[in-house]
Amino acid sequence: MRQHGIDLPDPSFDAQGNMIPPEPPAVANAQAKRKFKAAEQACKQYETSGGPPPSPPSAQQRQQALAFARCLRQHGLNVPDPQITANGIAQPLPEGMDRDDPRLRAPRQACRQYLPNNLTEQAGG
């Protein structure tokens, strides 16, 4: 949401590890409401139903993610190395492409053996 201009704090977790979503910011006018709705729609794929926080990626998953990015570059996609955090792995997509871009099909197919199970692709800006 913050990448889309909405100042939303990180969620918190209760004693059992269940996520407590942050309160959405107060929306003062029609323009702010449209901006919030657009950000909400853009981020819908990341919405969760709570539950325990994700496990950090293993060393093997980190290596697979780096190999996946290298493979994509070898197949003509200008992608940076993945963003690896305690919550998972995000592979930025090339500038101007989204995850449904047909130009991604062949490189993804060629590189799928490297794809770690907790990798998400983030559209470039």
C-alpha positions in Angstrom: 0.0 0.0 0.0 2.9 2.4 0.8 4.3 1.8 -2.7 1.0 3.2 -4.0 1.1 6.3 -1.7 -1.0 5.0 1.2 0.6 5.5 4.6 -0.4 2.2 6.2 1.6 0.8 9.1 2.8 -2.8 9.2 0.4 -5.4 10.7 1.0 -6.7 14.2 0.7 -10.2 15.5 -1.0 -11.6 18.6 0.6 -14.2 21.0 -0.5 -17.1 18.8 1.2 -15.6 15.7 -2.1 -14.5 14.1 -1.9 -11.3 12.1 -3.8 -8.2 13.3 -4.3 -6.0 10.2 -3.6 -2.3 10.6 -6.5 0.2 10.7 -6.9 1.8 7.3 -6.2 5.6 7.3 -9.1 8.0 7.5 -10.1 9.0 3.9 -11.1 12.6 3.9 -12.3 13.4 0.3 -13.3 11.7 -3.0 -9.8 12.0 -4.5 -8.3 10.3 -1.4 -11.0 7.6 -1.6 -10.2 6.9 -5.3 -6.5 6.7 -4.5 -7.1 4.3 -1.6 -9.4 2.1 -3.7 -6.8 2.0 -6.5 -4.0 1.0 -4.1 -6.3 -1.6 -2.5 -7.0 -3.2 -5.9 -3.3 -3.1 -6.9 -2.4 -4.9 -3.6 -5.2 -7.4 -3.5 -2.9 -10.2 -4.5 -1.0 -9.8 -1.2 -4.1 -9.9 1.0 -4.0 -12.6 3.6 -6.6 -14.1 5.9 -4.2 -13.8 8.9 -2.6 -16.8 10.4 1.0 -17.2 11.5 3.6 -15.0 9.8 5.5 -16.7 6.9 8.7 -18.6 7.5 11.9 -16.9 6.4 13.3 -18.3 3.1 15.8 -21.1 3.5 19.3 -20.9 2.1 18.2 -23.2 -0.7 15.3 -21.0 -1.6 17.5 -17.9 -1.6 20.0 -19.7 -3.9 17.1 -20.8 -6.2 15.8 -17.2 -6.4 19.2 -15.9 -7.4 19.5 -18.7 -10.0 16.0 -17.9 -11.3 16.9 -14.2 -11.8 20.2 -15.2 -13.5 18.3 -17.6 -15.8 15.8 -14.9 -16.7 18.6 -12.5 -17.6 20.2 -15.2 -19.8 16.8 -15.5 -21.6 16.7 -11.7 -22.3 14.8 -10.2 -19.4 16.5 -7.3 -17.7 15.6 -8.2 -14.1 17.5 -7.3 -10.9 18.3 -9.9 -8.2 15.3 -10.7 -6.0 14.4 -8.9 -2.9 14.9 -11.4 0.0 13.4 -10.6 3.4 12.3 -12.5 6.4 8.8 -12.6 4.9 9.7 -14.2 1.6 11.3 -13.5 -1.8 10.1 -11.0 -4.3 11.4 -11.0 -7.9 10.9 -7.6 -9.5 9.7 -7.7 -13.1 11.3 -5.7 -15.9 10.2 -2.1 -16.1 6.8 -1.7 -17.8 5.9 -5.4 -17.5 3.3 -7.1 -15.3 3.1 -10.8 -14.4 0.7 -11.5 -17.3 2.9 -10.0 -20.0 3.3 -12.6 -22.8 7.0 -11.8 -23.2 7.5 -13.5 -19.8 6.1 -16.8 -20.9 9.1 -18.4 -22.6 11.8 -17.2 -20.1 9.6 -18.4 -17.1 9.1 -21.7 -18.8 12.9 -22.1 -19.4 13.7 -21.1 -15.8 10.9 -22.8 -13.8 13.3 -25.4 -12.3 14.9 -22.6 -10.3 11.6 -21.1 -9.0 11.4 -21.2 -5.2 8.0 -21.9 -3.7 7.8 -18.6 -1.8 8.7 -16.3 -4.6 6.3 -13.6 -5.8 6.8 -11.4 -8.8 6.4 -7.7 -8.5 5.5 -5.6 -11.5 8.1 -3.0 -12.5 7.2 0.7 -12.4 
